[in-house]
Amino acid sequence: MNRLLILVFVLFLSISCKNEIANEVDVSNIKVAVSVIRFEQKFYESDKTTLPILKKEFPYLFPVQNDSIWLNKIKDKEERELYKKSQAVFGDFESEKAQIEDLFKHVKYEHPNFEAPKIITLITNLDYQNKIVYADSLLFVSLDMYLGKNSEIYQDFPVYLSQNFDKSQLVVDIADAISNRYFTAHKSRQFLDMLIDAGKNMAMIDHYLPSVSNARKIGYSDAQYEWAEANESQIWKYFIENKLLYSTDSKLVDRFMANAPFSKFYIDIDKESPGRIGVWLGWQIVSTYMINNNDITLQQLLQTDAEEIFNKSKYKPKK
């Protein structure tokens, strides 16, 4: 009897964890070179003598301006405070470098032609719309956007944004930036296509970051993710009853796909819900498809039509 109970428990545990371990692969033999340049240290420790040298080394970071503007920026009280806090939070950046190396190995496993970009850390004066910029062989990381969700620096930001201004989210944002390089969403206005495209993007992040929790991958708090799971059948029922799947109503993007404090069902549950619930739902559909068709590779998934994924997923949440 005890052996039977243990077997049932192990089976339950394996099922409940399947989404977070299904994509674990051995990448120990994959070689990637992770190069990190701490530009913010070079910049805020420079002076009128060393600044010209720095400008020559990083011309793409210095729009044409008089040196006096850059020197004033170096001495700016608020920027120096951001610099000081970033050094305290990140230190030598070795922990983050190790996480990024593991990410890059998984990316190269999925995309053999991937070449690791050079990472340049910097301070962007709280430019939250450009926390991570992936440009050709360079990847820019704005450290001042990852100082901790409870930092007083972010007191003027809404919580739905600042909850992800934490260094634990940095590797997720990098994974998302890389995924956009390898997958371009359809231009279709049909809501189902948008859901599936969002689900494909999340599936890529699944494969890139198999050891990261699902909540962190989508940028939810644990409570928000638990809400989505608990209300999955109700969310799906709402979408079906309101005939949203094949709708081309452009307002659905703002209501269910865009980053927002909550999703807009226009019913009582709105303020309890997290934003981007359509992204979460698309992820569930694509994950179900991958489970039901476990011989499908990530590359094949990205090339598969949204309608085919939806039909073959046989997606139906438990009540």
C-alpha positions as CSV (number, residue, x, y, z in Angstrom):
1,M,0.0,0.0,0.0
2,N,2.8,2.4,0.9
3,R,4.6,1.6,-2.3
4,L,1.4,2.3,-4.3
5,L,1.0,5.7,-2.5
6,I,4.7,6.6,-3.3
7,L,4.2,5.6,-6.9
8,V,1.0,7.8,-7.2
9,F,2.8,10.7,-5.6
10,V,5.8,10.5,-7.9
11,L,3.5,10.2,-10.9
12,F,1.6,13.3,-9.8
13,L,4.8,15.2,-9.2
14,S,6.1,14.3,-12.6
15,I,2.9,15.5,-14.3
16,S,2.7,18.7,-12.4
17,C,6.3,19.6,-13.2
18,K,6.2,18.5,-16.9
19,N,6.0,22.0,-18.4
20,E,9.0,23.2,-16.4
21,I,11.4,20.3,-17.1
22,A,10.2,18.9,-20.5
23,N,12.7,20.9,-22.4
24,E,15.7,20.1,-20.3
25,V,18.6,18.9,-22.6
26,D,22.3,18.3,-22.1
27,V,24.2,21.3,-23.2
28,S,27.4,20.7,-21.3
29,N,29.4,20.0,-24.4
30,I,28.2,23.1,-26.2
31,K,30.9,25.8,-26.3
32,V,29.9,29.5,-26.3
33,A,32.1,32.5,-25.4
34,V,30.4,35.1,-23.1
35,S,32.1,38.4,-23.3
36,V,30.9,41.2,-21.0
37,I,32.0,44.8,-21.2
38,R,31.1,47.0,-18.2
39,F,30.7,50.2,-20.2
40,E,28.9,52.0,-17.2
41,Q,32.1,51.5,-15.1
42,K,34.3,52.9,-17.9
43,F,32.0,55.8,-18.5
44,Y,31.2,57.0,-14.9
45,E,34.9,56.6,-13.9
46,S,36.2,58.6,-16.9
47,D,37.2,62.3,-17.0
48,K,38.0,64.9,-19.6
49,T,41.4,63.1,-20.2
50,T,40.1,59.6,-20.7
51,L,36.7,60.4,-22.3
52,P,38.1,60.9,-25.9
53,I,39.7,57.4,-25.6
54,L,36.3,56.0,-24.5
55,K,34.5,57.7,-27.4
56,K,36.9,56.2,-29.9
57,E,36.4,52.7,-28.4
58,F,32.6,52.9,-28.4
59,P,31.6,55.4,-31.1
60,Y,28.1,53.9,-31.4
61,L,27.4,55.0,-27.8
62,F,28.3,58.6,-28.4
63,P,26.1,60.7,-30.6
64,V,27.9,63.7,-31.9
65,Q,27.8,66.2,-29.0
66,N,30.2,68.5,-27.2
67,D,32.4,66.8,-24.6
68,S,31.0,69.1,-22.0
69,I,27.6,67.4,-22.3
70,W,29.1,64.0,-21.6
71,L,31.2,65.3,-18.7
72,N,28.1,66.9,-17.2
73,K,26.3,63.5,-17.6
74,I,29.1,61.8,-15.8
75,K,28.8,64.1,-12.9
76,D,25.0,64.2,-12.8
77,K,23.8,63.4,-9.3
78,E,20.8,61.2,-10.3
79,E,22.8,59.3,-12.9
80,R,25.6,58.7,-10.4
81,E,23.1,57.4,-7.9
82,L,21.8,54.9,-10.5
83,Y,25.4,53.9,-11.2
84,K,26.2,53.4,-7.5
85,K,23.1,51.3,-7.0
86,S,23.8,49.2,-10.1
87,Q,27.3,48.4,-8.8
88,A,25.9,47.4,-5.4
89,V,23.2,45.1,-7.0
90,F,25.3,43.4,-9.7
91,G,28.8,43.5,-8.2
92,D,31.1,41.6,-10.6
93,F,28.2,40.4,-12.7
94,E,29.6,36.8,-12.5
95,S,26.3,35.3,-11.4
96,E,24.5,36.9,-14.3
97,K,27.2,35.9,-16.7
98,A,26.8,32.2,-15.7
99,Q,23.1,32.4,-16.3
100,I,23.6,34.0,-19.7
101,E,26.2,31.4,-20.7
102,D,23.6,28.6,-19.9
103,L,21.0,30.5,-21.9
104,F,23.4,30.9,-24.9
105,K,24.2,27.2,-24.8
106,H,20.5,26.4,-25.1
107,V,20.0,28.9,-27.8
108,K,22.9,27.4,-29.8
109,Y,21.4,23.9,-29.2
110,E,18.2,25.1,-30.9
111,H,19.9,27.3,-33.5
112,P,23.4,25.9,-34.4
113,N,24.3,29.0,-36.3
114,F,23.8,31.2,-33.3
115,E,26.8,33.4,-32.4
116,A,26.9,34.8,-28.9
117,P,26.7,38.6,-29.0
118,K,29.1,40.7,-27.0
119,I,27.3,42.0,-23.9
120,I,27.6,45.7,-23.0
121,T,26.2,46.8,-19.7
122,L,25.3,50.4,-19.3
123,I,23.0,53.0,-17.5
124,T,20.2,54.4,-19.7
125,N,18.5,56.7,-17.1
126,L,15.5,54.4,-16.6
127,D,14.6,53.8,-20.2
128,Y,12.2,51.0,-19.4
129,Q,11.2,50.5,-23.0
130,N,14.8,49.5,-24.0
131,K,15.9,47.4,-21.1
132,I,17.6,44.9,-23.5
133,V,18.6,45.8,-27.0
134,Y,19.9,43.0,-29.3
135,A,21.6,44.5,-32.3
136,D,23.6,42.2,-34.6
137,S,26.7,41.1,-32.6
138,L,26.0,43.3,-29.6
139,L,23.6,43.0,-26.7
140,F,23.0,46.0,-24.6
141,V,21.8,45.5,-21.0
142,S,20.5,48.5,-19.0
143,L,21.5,47.7,-15.4
144,D,19.4,50.5,-14.0
145,M,16.3,48.7,-15.0
146,Y,17.0,45.7,-12.8
147,L,17.8,47.2,-9.4
148,G,15.0,45.3,-7.5
149,K,11.2,45.6,-7.8
150,N,10.9,47.3,-4.4
151,S,13.7,49.9,-5.0
152,E,12.7,53.4,-4.3
153,I,14.1,54.3,-7.7
154,Y,10.9,52.9,-9.3
155,Q,8.4,54.5,-7.0
156,D,6.9,56.5,-9.9
157,F,6.4,53.4,-12.1
158,P,3.1,51.3,-11.9
159,V,3.5,48.0,-10.1
160,Y,2.7,45.9,-13.2
161,L,5.9,47.3,-14.8
162,S,8.2,47.6,-11.8
163,Q,7.5,44.0,-10.6
164,N,9.9,42.9,-13.4
165,F,12.6,45.5,-12.7
166,D,14.5,42.9,-10.9
167,K,17.8,41.2,-11.8
168,S,16.1,37.8,-11.6
169,Q,14.2,38.9,-14.8
170,L,17.3,39.9,-16.7
171,V,18.1,36.5,-18.3
172,V,14.4,36.2,-19.3
173,D,14.4,39.5,-21.1
174,I,17.6,38.5,-22.9
175,A,15.9,35.2,-23.9
176,D,12.9,37.1,-25.2
177,A,15.1,39.5,-27.2
178,I,16.9,36.5,-28.8
179,S,13.6,34.7,-29.6
180,N,12.5,37.8,-31.6
181,R,15.5,37.3,-33.8
182,Y,14.5,33.8,-34.7
183,F,10.7,34.2,-35.0
184,T,8.6,36.8,-36.7
185,A,4.9,36.9,-35.8
186,H,2.4,36.8,-38.6
187,K,0.8,40.0,-39.7
188,S,-2.7,38.4,-39.5
189,R,-5.3,40.4,-37.5
190,Q,-7.1,37.2,-36.5
191,F,-7.0,36.7,-32.7
192,L,-6.2,33.0,-32.9
193,D,-3.1,33.7,-35.0
194,M,-2.0,36.2,-32.4
195,L,-2.6,33.7,-29.5
196,I,-0.6,31.0,-31.3
197,D,2.2,33.3,-32.3
198,A,2.5,34.5,-28.6
199,G,2.5,30.8,-27.6
200,K,5.3,30.0,-30.0
201,N,7.4,32.8,-28.6
202,M,6.8,31.5,-25.1
203,A,7.7,28.0,-26.3
204,M,11.0,29.3,-27.5
205,I,11.7,30.8,-24.1
206,D,10.7,27.4,-22.6
207,H,13.5,25.8,-24.6
208,Y,16.0,28.5,-23.9
209,L,15.4,28.6,-20.1
210,P,14.2,25.1,-19.0
211,S,15.2,25.6,-15.4
212,V,13.4,29.0,-15.0
213,S,9.9,29.0,-13.5
214,N,6.9,29.5,-15.7
215,A,5.9,32.6,-13.7
216,R,9.2,34.3,-14.4
217,K,9.2,33.3,-18.1
218,I,6.0,35.3,-18.6
219,G,6.8,38.0,-16.1
220,Y,4.0,37.1,-13.6
221,S,4.3,37.0,-9.8
222,D,3.6,33.6,-8.4
223,A,0.1,34.8,-7.3
224,Q,-0.7,36.0,-10.8
225,Y,0.4,32.7,-12.4
226,E,-1.7,30.8,-9.9
227,W,-4.7,32.9,-10.7
228,A,-4.3,32.1,-14.4
229,E,-4.1,28.4,-13.7
230,A,-7.1,28.5,-11.4
231,N,-9.2,30.4,-13.9
232,E,-8.0,28.7,-17.1
233,S,-11.4,27.1,-17.9
234,Q,-13.3,30.4,-17.2
235,I,-10.9,32.3,-19.5
236,W,-11.3,29.8,-22.2
237,K,-15.1,29.8,-21.8
238,Y,-15.2,33.6,-22.1
239,F,-13.2,33.5,-25.3
240,I,-15.4,30.8,-26.9
241,E,-18.7,32.2,-25.8
242,N,-17.8,35.7,-27.1
243,K,-16.5,34.2,-30.4
244,L,-13.1,35.9,-30.0
245,L,-10.8,33.3,-31.6
246,Y,-11.6,34.2,-35.2
247,S,-12.3,37.9,-34.5
248,T,-10.2,40.6,-36.2
249,D,-11.1,43.3,-33.6
250,S,-7.9,45.3,-33.1
251,K,-9.0,46.2,-29.5
252,L,-8.3,42.6,-28.5
253,V,-4.6,43.3,-28.5
254,D,-4.8,46.0,-25.9
255,R,-7.4,43.9,-23.9
256,F,-5.5,40.6,-23.7
257,M,-2.0,40.8,-25.3
258,A,-0.4,44.1,-24.3
259,N,1.5,44.6,-21.1
260,A,-1.1,46.1,-18.7
261,P,-2.1,46.1,-15.0
262,F,-4.9,43.6,-15.8
263,S,-6.7,42.0,-18.7
264,K,-10.0,43.5,-19.9
265,F,-12.8,41.0,-19.9
266,Y,-15.2,43.8,-18.8
267,I,-16.5,41.7,-16.0
268,D,-15.9,41.4,-12.3
269,I,-12.7,39.4,-12.6
270,D,-10.8,42.1,-14.5
271,K,-8.8,43.6,-11.6
272,E,-8.0,40.2,-10.2
273,S,-6.4,39.1,-13.5
274,P,-2.9,39.7,-14.7
275,G,-2.2,41.5,-18.0
276,R,-1.3,39.6,-21.2
277,I,-3.7,36.7,-20.3
278,G,-3.9,36.1,-24.1
279,V,-0.2,35.4,-24.2
280,W,-0.6,33.0,-21.3
281,L,-3.5,31.2,-23.0
282,G,-1.6,30.9,-26.3
283,W,1.3,29.4,-24.4
284,Q,-1.1,26.8,-22.9
285,I,-2.5,25.9,-26.4
286,V,1.0,25.5,-27.9
287,S,2.3,23.6,-24.9
288,T,-0.6,21.2,-25.2
289,Y,0.2,20.8,-28.9
290,M,3.8,20.0,-28.1
291,I,2.8,17.4,-25.5
292,N,0.4,15.7,-27.8
293,N,2.9,15.8,-30.7
294,N,6.1,15.2,-28.7
295,D,8.1,14.3,-31.8
296,I,7.8,17.9,-33.1
297,T,11.0,20.0,-32.8
298,L,11.0,23.7,-31.9
299,Q,12.0,24.5,-35.5
300,Q,9.1,22.5,-36.8
301,L,6.7,24.2,-34.4
302,L,7.7,27.7,-35.6
303,Q,6.9,26.7,-39.2
304,T,3.5,25.1,-38.3
305,D,0.3,27.0,-39.2
306,A,-1.7,28.4,-36.3
307,E,-4.9,26.6,-37.3
308,E,-3.1,23.3,-37.4
309,I,-1.5,23.8,-34.0
310,F,-4.9,24.7,-32.6
311,N,-6.8,21.8,-34.1
312,K,-4.1,19.2,-33.2
313,S,-3.7,20.5,-29.7
314,K,-7.2,19.4,-28.9
315,Y,-6.9,22.1,-26.2
316,K,-9.6,21.9,-23.5
317,P,-8.9,23.1,-20.0
318,K,-10.1,21.0,-17.1
319,K,-13.1,22.4,-15.2
